[in-house]
Amino acid sequence: MKIRAKTILVVLPLIITPTLFTGMISTLLARNGITSIATQFLMFKTEQVVTYANGQWNLLRENDLHTIPEYRNAAVSAIETFAESVVRSESETVFAVDQNGDLGFSAGRNVVGDPSLAGAGAIGWQRIRNAGVPRVAYAIPFEPLGWTVYAATDESAFYAATDQIVRQTAIVLIVSVVGALILLFFFAQYLTRPLRRMVTVIDEIITTNDLSRRVDVMYDDETGTLAHTFNVMTGQLEKAYDHIKAYALRAATARLKEQKTRTIFQRYVPNDVIEQFFRNPESMLVGENRMLAILFSDIRAFTTISERMSPDRLVDSLNKYFSLMVEAVMNHHGTVDKYIGDAIMAIFGAPLRRLDDPVQAVEAAFEMLDALERFNRDQRARSYPEFQIGIGINYGLVTVGNIGSEKKLDYTVIGDPVNVASRLEGLTKRYEIPLVVSETVREKLPQESFSRLLDKVQVKGRAGGLAVYTAARALDDREQEAWAIHDRGMELFYEREFAAAKNYFQRVYDMLPEDHVSELMFVRCEELIVAPPDDDWTGEITMLEK
């Protein structure tokens, strides 16, 4: 076998093997990525239908109509109509089966009742066969009607894109191998030309016995020196080149992985946390106790809003709303810890702490409320429902750090101050104001800032009373006078001077007719005048709800 053929046989596997391996890995990753997105899309559709069904059922229960067949049937029809609205192609179906396998409703084509799907224990992604058609589905139970709701699509349509990727990848691999063979043949021809010339000279010497044309590579002549030097040089260069390529590949791979890691995780954790992880990965599981401000924000009556909007409009509005709220938090050095449904939890003081973290949290709340006004103007312009929010802020000692394990970490805070902040946000509904802060936050505000005492409350899940306040960025002269009168009324209230306090709250309400806080305190004074409290009365109220 000639050297040229040997070269091709040796080098060809080195080219084909990584090409095939890369093609297989790329195909698998693309397949997993596409199927993952498609599965999430099915899950999203199922969740939307179940959410809508829950809304219909809750509407019946709230009006005591859930036991009347006509209204139940009307609700089922509404659910079916909504399900039809989420079906986007002929291959998609949305249906529900009861515990006997009978259809509760169906949207799409070729759907029949199937006892094998009755009371399906497998919730989530699954492969089913219905009406003789293999399908991929996502299932969620709907307990009020004993249904299991499925969003499904034909298996052929589900895997169509991945099958096309496999075919295209195979074509690319074949073309690459053929091209590699052609190029390898010409390169081998080129590289072996000097050796073939040397072989020709040697053959001529042997044939003609012309000793003057003799080429002896075994000795220290010019040909031998050239061959020996070339072999040594290429051998050393090959070793050095292999080391350089390996080092460059490792360095490039490490940089690429680091960049991808940063890009991905910057969407979930603050950039400061990522920098700390790369500087000292071992320290990331260690938490620390730290004073920081916790902000909770929640959209009021979000369920009602979601029922009035289509899913695409609701998602679009939520994305714009969250963008504005997160921008307000980050503008004041805050970190969005997590989204809890339509609620936002943000922290101020971690991973980087500042002396004015509580002040920054309150300023962020003011900016969030300003941004909400701009957002609602846009909602009104598009005839969409307006959003109203409540914000609660607390300041206290919490444990902050990466909570979890090496395989799954969550940079967050835990502790009683976090729960108190959540309860403060809930109090905004009682007092019908957008912002409630704790006494620890109010103590950190500048003296020239505006705040007033709302109440002393014992919130759910926490022993002991808590003084709660509201704050404002600016007040006009009338509002400043009213807030001062209110504070004096609160002093008299806790001194058991209920009749005098009542007069102060009446004055506040006369000045600010829409002030629900003074109205509440006025009513409480009237109640305590009629039924005076015991000697151990502290003026605290107990909130049983969150």
C-alpha positions as CSV (number, residue, x, y, z in Angstrom):
1,M,0.0,0.0,0.0
2,K,1.4,3.4,-1.0
3,I,2.0,6.1,1.5
4,R,-0.7,8.3,-0.1
5,A,-3.3,5.6,0.6
6,K,-2.0,5.1,4.1
7,T,-2.2,8.8,4.8
8,I,-5.8,8.9,3.6
9,L,-6.8,5.9,5.7
10,V,-5.1,7.3,8.8
11,V,-6.3,10.9,8.6
12,L,-9.8,10.2,7.3
13,P,-11.1,8.7,10.6
14,L,-9.7,11.7,12.5
15,I,-11.9,14.0,10.3
16,I,-15.0,11.8,10.1
17,T,-15.2,11.0,13.8
18,P,-15.4,14.5,15.3
19,T,-17.6,15.6,12.4
20,L,-20.1,12.8,13.1
21,F,-19.9,13.4,16.9
22,T,-20.5,17.1,16.5
23,G,-23.4,16.5,14.2
24,M,-25.0,14.0,16.6
25,I,-24.6,16.3,19.6
26,S,-26.0,19.3,17.6
27,T,-28.9,17.2,16.5
28,L,-29.7,16.0,20.0
29,L,-29.4,19.5,21.5
30,A,-31.6,20.9,18.8
31,R,-34.2,18.2,19.2
32,N,-34.2,18.6,23.0
33,G,-34.4,22.4,22.7
34,I,-37.3,22.3,20.2
35,T,-39.3,19.6,22.1
36,S,-38.7,21.5,25.3
37,I,-40.2,24.7,23.9
38,A,-43.1,22.7,22.3
39,T,-43.7,21.0,25.6
40,Q,-43.7,24.3,27.5
41,F,-46.1,25.7,24.9
42,L,-48.5,22.8,25.5
43,M,-48.1,23.3,29.2
44,F,-48.9,27.0,28.8
45,K,-52.1,26.2,26.9
46,T,-53.2,23.6,29.4
47,E,-52.6,26.0,32.3
48,Q,-54.5,28.8,30.5
49,V,-57.5,26.5,30.0
50,V,-57.5,25.3,33.6
51,T,-57.1,28.9,34.9
52,Y,-60.0,29.9,32.8
53,A,-62.0,26.9,34.0
54,N,-61.2,27.8,37.6
55,G,-62.4,31.3,37.0
56,Q,-65.7,30.0,35.5
57,W,-66.2,27.6,38.4
58,N,-65.4,30.2,41.0
59,L,-67.9,32.5,39.4
60,L,-70.6,29.8,39.7
61,R,-69.7,29.1,43.3
62,E,-69.6,32.8,44.3
63,N,-73.2,33.1,43.0
64,D,-74.3,29.7,44.3
65,L,-75.0,28.5,40.8
66,H,-72.7,25.5,40.6
67,T,-75.4,23.0,41.5
68,I,-77.7,24.1,38.7
69,P,-77.2,22.0,35.5
70,E,-78.1,24.8,33.1
71,Y,-75.4,27.1,34.6
72,R,-72.8,24.3,34.8
73,N,-73.5,23.5,31.1
74,A,-73.1,27.1,30.2
75,A,-69.8,27.2,32.1
76,V,-68.6,24.1,30.2
77,S,-69.6,25.7,26.9
78,A,-67.6,28.8,27.8
79,I,-64.6,26.7,28.7
80,E,-64.9,24.8,25.4
81,T,-65.1,28.1,23.5
82,F,-62.0,29.4,25.3
83,A,-60.2,26.1,24.6
84,E,-61.0,26.5,20.9
85,S,-59.4,30.0,21.0
86,V,-56.1,28.5,22.1
87,V,-56.0,25.9,19.3
88,R,-53.7,27.2,16.5
89,S,-53.4,24.4,14.0
90,E,-55.2,21.3,12.7
91,S,-52.8,19.1,14.6
92,E,-53.6,20.6,18.0
93,T,-56.4,19.6,20.3
94,V,-57.6,20.6,23.7
95,F,-60.0,18.4,25.6
96,A,-61.0,17.1,29.0
97,V,-62.0,13.6,30.1
98,D,-63.9,12.7,33.3
99,Q,-63.2,9.9,35.7
100,N,-65.0,7.5,33.3
101,G,-63.1,8.5,30.3
102,D,-66.0,10.5,28.8
103,L,-65.3,13.8,27.1
104,G,-66.0,16.9,29.2
105,F,-65.3,19.1,26.2
106,S,-63.2,19.1,23.1
107,A,-61.6,21.7,20.9
108,G,-59.9,20.5,17.7
109,R,-60.4,17.5,15.5
110,N,-60.6,13.7,16.0
111,V,-61.0,13.6,19.7
112,V,-63.0,10.8,21.4
113,G,-63.6,9.6,24.9
114,D,-61.0,7.0,26.1
115,P,-61.3,5.0,29.3
116,S,-57.5,4.7,29.3
117,L,-57.3,8.4,30.0
118,A,-59.9,8.3,32.8
119,G,-58.5,9.7,36.0
120,A,-55.0,9.8,34.5
121,G,-52.5,9.5,37.3
122,A,-49.7,10.8,35.1
123,I,-49.9,14.5,35.3
124,G,-47.7,16.6,33.1
125,W,-46.0,15.7,29.8
126,Q,-47.1,12.3,28.3
127,R,-47.6,10.4,25.1
128,I,-51.1,9.2,24.4
129,R,-53.1,7.7,21.6
130,N,-56.5,9.0,20.9
131,A,-58.8,8.2,18.0
132,G,-56.0,6.0,16.6
133,V,-53.6,9.0,16.4
134,P,-50.4,9.0,18.5
135,R,-50.1,12.3,20.2
136,V,-47.9,14.3,22.7
137,A,-49.9,15.9,25.5
138,Y,-49.6,17.9,28.7
139,A,-52.2,17.1,31.3
140,I,-53.5,19.0,34.4
141,P,-56.4,17.9,36.7
142,F,-59.4,20.1,37.1
143,E,-60.9,18.8,40.4
144,P,-64.2,20.8,40.6
145,L,-65.6,18.8,37.6
146,G,-63.5,15.7,38.0
147,W,-61.7,16.4,34.7
148,T,-58.2,15.8,33.5
149,V,-57.5,18.6,30.9
150,Y,-55.2,17.8,28.0
151,A,-53.5,20.0,25.5
152,A,-52.2,17.7,22.7
153,T,-50.7,17.8,19.3
154,D,-50.1,15.0,16.8
155,E,-46.8,13.3,17.4
156,S,-45.8,13.7,13.7
157,A,-46.3,17.5,13.9
158,F,-44.6,17.7,17.3
159,Y,-41.4,16.0,16.0
160,A,-41.6,17.4,12.4
161,A,-39.0,20.1,13.0
162,T,-36.6,17.8,14.8
163,D,-37.0,15.2,12.0
164,Q,-36.2,17.8,9.5
165,I,-33.1,18.8,11.5
166,V,-32.0,15.1,11.5
167,R,-32.3,14.9,7.7
168,Q,-30.5,18.2,7.1
169,T,-27.7,17.2,9.5
170,A,-27.3,13.9,7.7
171,I,-27.0,15.7,4.4
172,V,-24.5,18.1,5.8
173,L,-22.4,15.3,7.3
174,I,-22.4,13.4,4.0
175,V,-21.4,16.5,2.0
176,S,-18.7,17.2,4.6
177,V,-17.3,13.7,4.4
178,V,-17.3,13.7,0.6
179,G,-15.6,17.2,0.6
180,A,-13.1,16.0,3.2
181,L,-12.2,13.0,1.0
182,I,-11.7,15.1,-2.1
183,L,-9.6,17.7,-0.2
184,L,-7.7,14.9,1.6
185,F,-6.8,13.2,-1.7
186,F,-5.4,16.4,-3.2
187,F,-3.5,17.3,0.1
188,A,-2.1,13.8,0.3
189,Q,-1.0,14.1,-3.3
190,Y,0.7,17.3,-2.6
191,L,2.3,16.3,0.7
192,T,3.7,13.0,-0.6
193,R,5.2,14.5,-3.8
194,P,8.7,15.0,-2.3
195,L,8.7,11.4,-1.0
196,R,7.6,10.1,-4.4
197,R,10.3,12.1,-6.1
198,M,12.8,10.5,-3.7
199,V,11.4,7.1,-4.4
200,T,11.7,7.7,-8.1
201,V,15.4,8.7,-7.7
202,I,16.1,5.7,-5.7
203,D,14.3,3.4,-8.3
204,E,16.4,5.0,-11.0
205,I,19.6,4.4,-9.1
206,I,18.6,0.8,-8.6
207,T,17.6,0.4,-12.3
208,T,20.5,2.2,-13.9
209,N,23.1,1.3,-11.2
210,D,24.1,5.0,-11.5
211,L,25.9,5.5,-8.3
212,S,26.2,9.2,-8.9
213,R,22.4,9.6,-8.6
214,R,22.3,7.6,-5.5
215,V,20.1,9.0,-2.7
216,D,21.0,7.5,0.6
217,V,18.7,8.8,3.3
218,M,20.3,6.6,5.9
219,Y,23.5,8.6,5.9
220,D,24.5,12.1,6.7
221,D,24.3,13.6,3.2
222,E,22.1,16.5,2.1
223,T,19.1,14.3,1.4
224,G,19.5,12.4,4.7
225,T,20.1,15.6,6.6
226,L,17.0,17.2,5.0
227,A,14.8,14.2,5.7
228,H,16.2,13.8,9.2
229,T,15.9,17.6,10.0
230,F,12.4,17.7,8.4
231,N,11.2,14.7,10.4
232,V,12.6,16.1,13.7
233,M,11.2,19.5,12.9
234,T,7.8,18.3,12.0
235,G,7.7,15.9,14.9
236,Q,8.6,18.7,17.3
237,L,6.3,21.2,15.6
238,E,3.5,18.7,15.7
239,K,4.0,18.1,19.5
240,A,4.2,21.9,20.1
241,Y,1.2,22.5,17.8
242,D,-0.8,19.9,19.6
243,H,0.0,21.5,22.9
244,I,-0.9,25.0,21.6
245,K,-4.1,23.8,20.1
246,A,-5.1,21.9,23.2
247,Y,-4.3,24.9,25.4
248,A,-6.0,27.4,23.1
249,L,-9.1,25.1,22.9
250,R,-9.3,24.7,26.7
251,A,-8.9,28.5,27.1
252,A,-11.5,29.3,24.4
253,T,-13.9,26.7,25.8
254,A,-13.5,28.0,29.3
255,R,-14.1,31.6,28.2
256,L,-17.1,30.5,26.1
257,K,-18.6,28.6,29.0
258,E,-18.0,31.4,31.4
259,Q,-19.6,33.9,29.0
260,K,-22.6,31.7,28.5
261,T,-22.9,31.2,32.2
262,R,-22.8,34.9,32.8
263,T,-25.3,35.6,30.0
264,I,-27.8,33.0,31.2
265,F,-27.6,33.6,35.0
266,Q,-27.7,37.4,34.7
267,R,-31.4,36.9,34.0
268,Y,-31.9,35.2,37.3
269,V,-29.3,36.4,39.8
270,P,-27.6,39.8,40.2
271,N,-24.3,40.3,38.4
272,D,-22.6,41.0,41.7
273,V,-23.5,37.4,42.8
274,I,-22.1,36.0,39.6
275,E,-18.8,37.9,40.0
276,Q,-18.6,36.6,43.6
277,F,-19.1,33.1,42.3
278,F,-16.3,33.2,39.8
279,R,-14.0,34.9,42.3
280,N,-14.7,32.4,45.1
281,P,-17.0,29.5,44.2
282,E,-16.5,27.8,47.6
283,S,-18.0,30.7,49.5
284,M,-21.3,30.7,47.7
285,L,-23.0,28.1,50.0
286,V,-22.2,30.2,53.1
287,G,-24.9,32.6,54.2
288,E,-24.6,35.6,56.4
289,N,-26.8,37.7,58.7
290,R,-27.3,41.2,57.5
291,M,-29.6,44.2,58.0
292,L,-31.4,45.0,54.8
293,A,-34.7,46.3,53.4
294,I,-37.3,44.0,51.9
295,L,-40.0,45.2,49.5
296,F,-43.1,43.3,48.5
297,S,-45.3,44.5,45.7
298,D,-48.6,42.8,44.5
299,I,-51.2,43.6,41.9
300,R,-54.6,43.9,43.5
301,A,-57.5,41.8,42.1
302,F,-55.2,40.2,39.6
303,T,-57.5,37.2,39.1
304,T,-60.3,39.6,38.0
305,I,-58.0,41.4,35.6
306,S,-56.8,38.1,34.1
307,E,-60.4,37.0,33.5
308,R,-61.1,40.2,31.6
309,M,-58.1,39.9,29.2
310,S,-57.0,37.4,26.7
311,P,-53.8,35.4,27.5
312,D,-51.7,37.2,24.9
313,R,-52.8,40.7,26.0
314,L,-52.4,39.7,29.7
315,V,-48.8,38.4,29.1
316,D,-48.0,41.6,27.1
317,S,-49.3,43.8,29.8
318,L,-47.5,41.9,32.6
319,N,-44.2,42.0,30.7
320,K,-44.5,45.8,30.4
321,Y,-45.5,46.2,34.0
322,F,-42.7,44.0,35.3
323,S,-40.2,45.9,33.1
324,L,-41.2,49.2,34.7
325,M,-41.2,47.9,38.2
326,V,-37.9,46.1,37.9
327,E,-36.3,49.2,36.4
328,A,-37.5,51.3,39.4
329,V,-36.0,48.7,41.8
330,M,-32.7,48.6,40.0
331,N,-32.5,52.4,39.7
332,H,-32.3,52.5,43.4
333,H,-29.7,49.7,43.8
334,G,-32.2,47.0,44.6
335,T,-32.2,43.4,43.6
336,V,-35.3,41.6,42.4
337,D,-35.2,38.4,44.5
338,K,-38.1,36.6,42.9
339,Y,-41.4,36.8,41.2
340,I,-44.3,35.2,43.1
341,G,-47.1,35.0,40.6
342,D,-48.0,38.7,40.0
343,A,-46.0,39.8,43.1
344,I,-42.5,41.1,43.2
345,M,-40.0,40.6,46.1
346,A,-37.0,42.9,46.1
347,I,-34.2,43.4,48.5
348,F,-32.0,46.4,49.2
349,G,-28.6,45.8,50.9
350,A,-27.5,42.6,49.2
351,P,-25.3,41.5,47.7
352,L,-23.9,45.1,48.1
353,R,-25.0,47.1,51.2
354,R,-25.4,50.8,51.5
355,L,-26.0,53.1,54.4
356,D,-29.3,54.3,53.0
357,D,-30.8,51.0,51.9
358,P,-34.2,51.6,53.6
359,V,-34.4,55.1,52.0
360,Q,-33.6,53.6,48.6
361,A,-36.3,51.0,49.1
362,V,-38.9,53.8,49.8
363,E,-37.6,55.9,46.9
364,A,-38.0,52.8,44.7
365,A,-41.6,52.4,45.9
366,F,-42.3,56.0,44.9
367,E,-40.8,55.5,41.5
368,M,-42.8,52.3,41.1
369,L,-46.0,54.2,41.8
370,D,-45.0,56.9,39.3
371,A,-44.3,54.2,36.7
372,L,-47.6,52.6,37.4
373,E,-49.4,55.9,36.5
374,R,-47.6,55.9,33.1
375,F,-48.4,52.2,32.7
376,N,-52.1,52.8,33.4
377,R,-52.3,55.7,30.9
378,D,-51.1,53.3,28.3
379,Q,-53.6,50.7,29.5
380,R,-56.4,53.1,29.2
381,A,-55.3,54.2,25.7
382,R,-55.5,50.5,24.6
383,S,-58.8,49.9,26.5
384,Y,-57.1,47.5,28.8
385,P,-57.8,47.2,32.6
386,E,-55.7,49.4,34.9
387,F,-53.5,47.8,37.5
388,Q,-53.5,48.9,41.2
389,I,-50.8,47.7,43.5
390,G,-49.9,47.6,47.1
391,I,-46.3,47.9,48.4
392,G,-45.0,46.8,51.8
393,I,-41.4,47.6,53.1
394,N,-39.7,46.3,56.2
395,Y,-36.1,46.7,57.4
396,G,-34.5,44.1,59.7
397,L,-31.9,41.4,60.3
398,V,-32.2,38.5,57.9
399,T,-30.1,35.6,56.6
400,V,-28.9,36.3,53.0
401,G,-27.0,34.1,50.7
402,N,-27.2,31.2,48.3
403,I,-29.7,28.9,49.9
404,G,-29.9,25.3,48.6
405,S,-27.4,22.7,47.4
406,E,-24.5,22.6,45.0
407,K,-26.8,21.5,42.2
408,K,-29.6,24.1,42.8
409,L,-29.0,27.4,44.5
410,D,-31.3,30.3,45.1
411,Y,-29.8,33.7,46.1
412,T,-32.4,34.9,48.5
413,V,-33.1,36.1,52.1
414,I,-35.0,34.3,54.9
415,G,-36.1,35.4,58.3
416,D,-39.0,37.0,60.2
417,P,-38.5,40.5,58.6
418,V,-39.3,38.9,55.2
419,N,-42.6,37.6,56.5
420,V,-43.4,41.0,58.0
421,A,-42.8,42.8,54.7
422,S,-45.2,40.5,53.0
423,R,-47.9,41.2,55.7
424,L,-47.3,44.9,55.4
425,E,-48.1,44.7,51.7
426,G,-51.3,42.9,52.6
427,L,-52.3,45.8,55.0
428,T,-52.4,48.2,52.0
429,K,-55.8,46.7,51.2
430,R,-57.2,47.4,54.7
431,Y,-56.1,51.0,54.7
432,E,-56.7,51.5,50.9
433,I,-53.3,53.1,50.4
434,P,-50.5,52.0,48.1
435,L,-47.6,52.0,50.5
436,V,-47.1,50.7,54.1
437,V,-43.8,50.7,55.8
438,S,-42.6,49.4,59.2
439,E,-41.4,51.5,62.1
440,T,-37.8,50.4,61.4
441,V,-38.0,51.8,57.9
442,R,-39.7,55.0,59.1
443,E,-36.9,55.6,61.6
444,K,-34.3,55.6,58.7
445,L,-36.1,58.2,56.6
446,P,-34.8,61.7,56.6
447,Q,-36.5,64.1,59.0
448,E,-37.8,66.2,56.2
449,S,-39.7,63.3,54.7
450,F,-43.5,62.8,55.1
451,S,-44.9,59.9,57.0
452,R,-47.8,59.2,59.4
453,L,-48.8,56.4,61.8
454,L,-51.5,54.2,60.5
455,D,-52.0,51.8,63.3
456,K,-50.5,49.3,65.7
457,V,-51.1,45.9,64.2
458,Q,-50.4,42.3,65.3
459,V,-50.0,40.7,61.9
460,K,-50.7,37.0,61.1
461,G,-47.9,34.7,62.0
462,R,-46.0,37.1,64.3
463,A,-46.3,37.7,68.0
464,G,-46.2,41.3,69.3
465,G,-47.6,44.5,68.0
466,L,-46.1,46.4,65.0
467,A,-46.4,50.1,64.4
468,V,-47.1,50.7,60.7
469,Y,-46.8,53.9,58.7
470,T,-47.3,55.3,55.2
471,A,-45.0,57.7,53.5
472,A,-45.3,60.2,50.7
473,R,-42.7,61.9,48.5
474,A,-44.5,65.3,48.6
475,L,-47.6,66.8,50.2
476,D,-49.4,70.1,49.6
477,D,-50.1,72.4,52.5
478,R,-53.6,71.0,53.2
479,E,-52.3,67.4,53.2
480,Q,-49.4,68.3,55.5
481,E,-51.8,69.9,58.0
482,A,-54.2,66.9,57.8
483,W,-51.3,64.5,58.5
484,A,-50.2,66.5,61.5
485,I,-53.8,66.5,62.8
486,H,-54.0,62.8,62.2
487,D,-50.8,62.1,64.2
488,R,-52.2,64.1,67.1
489,G,-55.4,62.1,67.0
490,M,-53.3,58.9,67.1
491,E,-51.6,60.2,70.3
492,L,-54.9,60.9,71.9
493,F,-56.3,57.5,70.8
494,Y,-53.5,55.6,72.5
495,E,-53.9,57.8,75.6
496,R,-57.6,56.5,75.7
497,E,-58.9,60.0,74.9
498,F,-61.3,58.6,72.4
499,A,-63.8,61.5,72.2
500,A,-61.0,64.0,71.6
501,A,-59.3,61.7,69.1
502,K,-62.6,61.2,67.3
503,N,-62.8,65.0,66.7
504,Y,-59.3,65.1,65.3
505,F,-60.1,62.3,62.9
506,Q,-63.3,64.0,61.9
507,R,-61.2,67.1,61.0
508,V,-58.9,65.0,58.9
509,Y,-61.8,63.4,57.0
510,D,-63.4,66.8,56.4
511,M,-60.1,68.0,54.9
512,L,-59.4,64.8,53.0
513,P,-62.8,63.2,52.1
514,E,-61.2,60.2,50.5
515,D,-58.9,59.4,53.4
516,H,-60.0,55.9,54.4
517,V,-57.5,55.8,57.3
518,S,-59.1,58.6,59.2
519,E,-62.5,57.1,58.5
520,L,-61.4,53.8,60.1
521,M,-60.0,55.5,63.1
522,F,-63.2,57.6,63.5
523,V,-65.3,54.4,63.6
524,R,-63.0,52.7,66.1
525,C,-63.2,55.7,68.4
526,E,-67.0,55.6,68.3
527,E,-66.9,51.9,69.1
528,L,-64.5,52.4,72.0
529,I,-66.6,55.3,73.4
530,V,-69.7,53.0,73.5
531,A,-67.7,50.0,74.8
532,P,-64.6,51.2,76.7
533,P,-61.7,48.8,76.6
534,D,-60.1,46.8,79.5
535,D,-57.2,48.1,81.5
536,D,-54.8,45.9,79.5
537,W,-55.9,47.5,76.2
538,T,-52.9,48.5,74.0
539,G,-54.7,49.7,70.9
540,E,-53.4,47.0,68.8
541,I,-55.6,45.2,66.3
542,T,-55.1,41.6,65.2
543,M,-55.0,40.9,61.4
544,L,-56.1,37.4,60.8
545,E,-55.7,37.5,57.0
546,K,-52.4,37.9,55.1
